Amino acid sequence: MNNTPMGFRLHIAIFGRRNVGKSTLINAVTNQQIAIVSDVAGTTTDPVFKTMELLPIGPVVMIDTAGLDDVGELGALRKEKTYEIMDKTNFAVLVLDAEDGLTPFEKELVQVLKKREIPSIGVINKCDLYNVTNDIISEYKEQLGIPITKVSSKSGEGIEELKGFIADNAIYDESQLDILRDFISPGDTVVLITHIDCAAPKGRIILPQQQTIRDVIESGATAIVTQEKILEETLNKLKEPPRLVVTDSLVSDIVEPLIESNIKFTSFSILIGRQKGSLKEYIRGLKRIKKLKEGSRILIAETCTHRRQERDLAMVQIPQYVKDMTGKEMCFEWASGTYFPRDIERFDGIIHCGGCTINKQEMASRIRIAREENIPITNYGMLITCAQGIVERLLEPFPLILDIYQNENI
């Protein structure tokens, strides 16, 4: 459980006004002092993350946030950070004050959550100090339109019940974690081509490859992991052709001639883009990026942070692939980790990594922001294989997406 990647955990964020007891609540739910608690309003300045197991859901991330009614210049910055948390929130817990009752703030916040399609519940806190009757709970429920319960974060009353209440109301489709299960059946063989270079973590393989191996195994199929330089030898040892071959995009042009036309062939980037993002959005974005003019401004975004290498993928190779694909010189900016620019209207295109270290909610939010600003977005691997001239071969397992690439006028 402790090794479950953050991107595969249900993200549960706690929202509310200042001083309603959000930090005390997250400490009570996690049974740890992970957030600073004070009577001074605005004590929580930055989001606080805690991974834990919440049965019967499983591995989750609990997130404490600053009060969304914060004031002043610093308060505005803290509020912006809190709204950024919504981009990755799968389930929201709105903490309500038993003394003050409902305010327009809570009603507006619930509407924001509903607009973003984030399921939520309300928790009336401090029931040890105030008599929270069933009539009050019903009134809150009617006005907000979300399930309501009560707790005392200080005394612990209702905390265990709250965990069950979250589990009963949280909507989390585990099928979103599937990468290729609809392609394979128990007993199938899948060949996975990994590429080991100086940027690969020592002693490990990169996260998309780990996740794909796990998905193959959980499907009851057999995963054969090899490198491009011994692929031909590996295929010759098989008694029957593999059901599927998945390649690292960086070497897809090397291995493509070795894969017979009757074998399904795709890339890790396409599979992760399908699972975590939107293939339709990426393919349409790729076609538009191919048509950009000289000097267009492109954002290169990746969600992990690492020491830059001499031939760094984001800094060196992706700009070169853009030039190879378009034949033009472009202007580039970079974003990494959790940072994603809000003023993306100044860009003409976005090239994003697979997003394997963030959850699907956050990746979908980034795609949505790009779509609302009418900015084309695609991912690293699709750009690379397009520059190599073989993206159509890798899209063959997805005929509807291939048709968009070949025939849709964009």
N, C-alpha and C positions, 0 to 999 in steps of 0.2 A: 504493500500500500504506500509506504514512504517513497518508493521509487516511481510511482505513477506520475507521468509527465503532467505539468500544469495544464497543458492544452487538452488533456483527457479528463479533467476533473470538472464536476459541476461547480460553477462559480456562484456563490451565495453572498450578495452584498447587503449591508445594513445601511439604510438611509433614514434621514429624519432631521428635525431642527436641532440646533445646538442645545446641549444640556438636557435632552430627553432620556439619556441613559444608553446611548448606542454602544459606547465602549464598555460599560458595565455589563451590558447584555452579551457582547461577544466574549468577554472574559468568562461569563457564567456558562455559555454554551460550550466553549472549548475547554472549560475547567482549568484555564491557565491565565496568568496575568500578562496577556500579550499587548494590551492597550493601556495607555496611561489614563487614569480616572481622576477627575477633579471637579469641584463645584464651579470652577471658573469656566464660563461659556467659551467655546472655541478651543478647548485643550487639544483636540485631535486636529493636527495640521495637514498630515499626509495620510493617504490610505495605508492601512495596516493589513497584511495578508497572513493567514494562518492555514496551512494544510492540515487536514484531519480526516478521520473516517466517521461519517454520519450514517449509522445504520437506520433503515435498510438500504439507503441510497448507495453507500460506498464512499470512495475517495472524493472529497470536496475541498474547495478553497473558501474560507470565510473571509470576508473583507469588511473592515471597519472604515467608515468614511467621515469626512468633516461635515459639519452641519451646513445644509443647503440654504440656510437663512443667514449665513455669515455676512459681515459687513466690512466696509473699508477696502483699501487697495489690496492688502494681503488676503482679506476675506474673499475677494473676487477671484484671486488666483486659486485659493483652496476650493472654491465652488467649481471652478473649471476642472480641477483634478477630479472632483467627485463626479461630475458629469462624464468625464472620460471613463470612469469605472463602469458606467452604464453600458459602454460599448462592449464590455466583456462579461456582463452580468447575465447569467441564465435564470436566476431566481432572486427576487428582491424581498427583503424584510423591512417594512416601514414601521419604525418605532414611534408610538403615539404617547402623549402625555396625559395621564389620568386627571391631572389637576386642571390643565388649561383647556381641555377638550379639543375639538377639531377646529382648525383654522383654514383659511383659503389656501395656505401653503400646502397642506396635506392633500387637499382636493386637486390642486394643480399638479402636484407630483405624481399622483396616481394616474392622471390623464397622460402625463409624459411617459410613464411606464407602459401604459396600455398602447400608446401610439407606437412605441418601440417593440410591442408584442413581448414584453417581459412579464411573465406571471409573477404575482406578488401576494403577500399576506400582510395584515396589519397586526401589530402587537402593542396592546395597551400596557405600558410599563408602570412600575411603582404601585402595584395593587396592594402592597403591604401598608401603604400610607393612606390610600383612598379606597373607598368601597366601590369596586367595579362590578356592578350588577349585570345580570343577563340582559336587562333592558338596555343598559348602556352599550353593551357589546352589540346588540341588535341594531341600535341606532347608528353606531359607527359603521357597521356592515352595510346598512341601507344607504348611508350617505356616500360612502367610498366605493361600494360595489365590489369589495374584495373580502375574502374570509378574514375573520378577526378572532384573536384569542387574547388572553391576559397573562402577565407574568410579574414576578418581582425579581429583578436581576440581583438585588441586594440579598434577599433572604433565600433565593433559589426556588421559591414557589412557582410552579408551572413550567420550569425550564425543561424538564424531561418530556413533559407533554408538548412543549413547543417543538422539540426535535421531531417527534412523531407528526406534529401538525405540518412541519416543513416537508417531511417525507410524503405525506398524504397529498400535498398540493403542488409540489415541485413537478414540473413537466420536463422530463429529460429523455430524449429519444436515443437510446444506446446505439441504434443502427447508424447514427451519424458518425460513429467511430469506425464503421466498416470501410475498408479500402477497396477490396476486390472480391468480396465473398459472392457477389452475384455473377462473377465470371467463372468460378471454379466449383468443383464438387469434391466430396470426399474421395480420396484415392488418386486425384489428379497430381501431376507434377508441374511445378512452376519454377522456372529458371530465373534467378535474380542476378543481374550483372552489376556489381559494385565497382566503383572506381576509387582507388586508393592513391591520393596525392599528398603533397606536403600540408595541405589545409585540413586533411582528415584528422579527427582526434585520435591520438595515439592509444592503441589498445581497444578502440571502439569503432563501430561504424555509425554513420550519421543517422539521426532520428527517423527520417522517413523510411529508410531501409529497415531499421529495427521494427518499426510499426508494421511494415508490409510483411516481414517475416512472421511476426506474431499473428497477423490476420490469416496468412496461409495456413499456419499450424492449427489455429482455432477452427479453420474450415475443414479440418481432417485431411488436408492435402499435404504434399511433400514439397518442401522448399530446398532447392539446390542453389547455393550461393557461390558465385565464381567471379573472376575478373575477366575483363575483355580480352586480355592476352592469352588466356587458355580456354576461351569460350568454345572454339571449334573442337578442341579435344574433349571438352565436357559434353557437348552435344553428341559427338560420335560414340560416347560411352553409353548413351541412353538406348534402351531397347526399343522404345517408342518415342515419337516426338512429344515434347512437352505441351501441356494444354495452353500455356501462356509463357511469354518471355518478357521480362520487365528490365529496362536498362536505365542506367544513369544517363541523363541527357548529354553530359559532356563527351561521352564516347559513343553516342547513338549512331553517328555516321560511320564509325569503325565497325560496329557489330551488325548494322543493318544488312550488309551483303551476305552475312552468314545465316540469316534467319529465312527459312523457306516461306514462300508466300502464303501457304496454307496454315501457318502457325500464327496465332494472335500475338501481336507485338506492340508494346507501348512503353511508356516511361514512368519512372517514379513521380516526376513532376506533374504529369497528366493525371495520375491516380490521386495524388495528394490535392491537386487543384480541384478535382472532381469531389473529393471528400470534404475538404476544408473551405473551398471557395465556390466558384461557379464556372464550369467549362464554357458555357455559352458566353458569359461576360468576358472571359479571358480570350476566347477565339475572336469575338467581335473587336475586342480591344487590340488584339494582335494585328488584325487587318487594318485598323485605323492607324496604329503606330507605324506600320509599313509605309503609309502615305504621308507621314509628317514632312514638313518642309525643313530645309537647311536652317540650322540655328534654333530649332525648337527646344523647349526646356523640358527635360525629363527627370522625374523623381525616381531614384532607385531605392527601394525600401526593403529592409530585412529585419526580422524580429529577434534574431539572436545577436549577441555581441561577442567578438573574438579579436584576437590580435591579427592585424592585417599582415598578409603574406606578400611576397614579391609579386606573385601572379594572382592577387586577390580576385575572387570571383566578382564581387560587387564593384570594386574600385577600378579594376583593369579589364577583366574579361567581358563583362556585360556591355560596357561602352563599346568595346571592339566588335562584339556581335551585333550591336545596333548599327554600327557603321557598315558591317558586312551585309546586313539585311536591307538597309535603306540606301546605302551608297552616299550618305550625307553625314556631315559633322553636326553633332548636337551639343547642347549645353546640359550638364548633369548636376544634380544635387543628390545628397544621400541622407537617409534617415535610418536609424538602427534601434534595436531594442523596443521598448514600449512607446517610444516617441513616433508620432505620425502627425505631420503638419495639418493644422486646421485650415490654413489658407491655401488649399491645394488648387484654387482657381487660377493661380499663376503658372501652373504646369500645363503642358500640352499632352503629356502622357505619363503613366505610372508603370514601372516594372517592379513587381513585388516578388519576394521569395515565396516559398511554398507555405510559410506561416505555420510550420509544424510545432513551434514552441508556444503559440497562442491558441485559444480555443476558437471553435467555429463561429461563435457569436461575435468575437472581435474581428475576425477576418471578414465576416459578412458585413459588419459595420463599416469597415474600410472600403469594401466594394460599393456599399450603398452610398457613402459619401462621394466616391468617384462618379457614380452614376448620376447623382443629383446635380453634380457640377458638369456633367457631360464630358468627363475626361476619360479617355480609354485606359484600361488597366489590363495587364496580362502578367504571367509569372515568368520567372527566370527560364525554366526548362522549355516552355513553349517558344519563347524568343530564341533560345539557343538552337532548337531543332528546326525552327523556321529558317534561321540563318544558314543552317547546314543543308536545307533543302529536303528534309525528310519528315516534316511535321505531318503531312498527309498520311504517310504510311503508319505513323504512330497513332493517328486518330481513327484508323480503320475499325478498331473494336467498338467505336462510338459513331455509328452511321449518321445519326441526326446531327451531331456536332460536325462531322466531316462535311455534311451537306451545307451547313452554314458557312464553313470555310471556303468551300468550292463555289457556291452558287449565290449566296446572299450578298446583295449590293449594299455596301456600307460606306 
